[in-house]
């Protein structure tokens, strides 16, 4: 995932929020939309957390946490309408 406005985050990082904003940037860059789901990179791409985000309800549902080997086997795609 690419982040627009990263210069705003860098400027704000000079305040007391550097660690928190840095964490957010790492998380956001490790997100991939997949069908109706969002996948998060876990532990430097060692695993994937597959989730569904319902913005209207304000909920995030974790569907699977898989190693890349298990992710590549498939079986999770139907939950994401892939």
N, C-alpha and C positions, 0 to 999 in steps of 0.2 A: 504494500500500500504506500502510495506517495502522499506526503503531507504538504499542503499549501499553507503558506503563512508561517513557515518554520522560523523565519527571522523574528516574528513576534514572540515565539516561545523562547528563542535564544535571548532576546532582550529581557523578557520577564525572568529568565533563569538567573539573572544577576541579583535578583532579590532573594529572599529566603526560600524560594520554591525550586531551586535548581535540581535537587534529587527527585522530587515528585514529578516535575515536568519531564525530566530525563526518563523516568520510568514510563510515563505516558507515551513519549515519543517511541521508545523501544517497543511497547505493546502495539501502538498504532501501526508501526512499520511492519509488524509481524502478523497483520490481519489480512485474510483473503476472503472475499465474498465467494461462496460456492452455492449456486442455486439459491434457495431461500435462506441459507445458513451463513454464518460467519465462522471462519476457522482462525484460531489464535495459535501462533507459534509458541511452543513451550520449550524452555531450556535450550535455547539456541538451535531450534529446529530439530530437536531430538524427539518431540512428540507434537501432536496436534489436538487442541481442544475444539470440538465441533459444537457450535451453539446456535440457538435461534434467538433473535432479538425481536421482541414485539414492542415497537415504539409506542403504540397506542396504549397498551396495558402497562408499559414501563417495566417490562420483565426481560431478563436474560435467562434462558433455559440451557443448561449444559446437557448435550445429547450424548457425547462420547468423548473420552480421552484415550487417544490411541498412539502407539509408537508409529513411526513411519512405515515400518514393515506391516503392521496390522492395518494402517490406513490404506496402504497400497492394495491390500487384499480386497477392499471394498466391503459392501454390505451395509454401509452407513448412508449411502447416497439417497435411498428412498425417503429418508426423513427430511431431506433437503430439497426434494423434487428435482434431483439431478438426472 
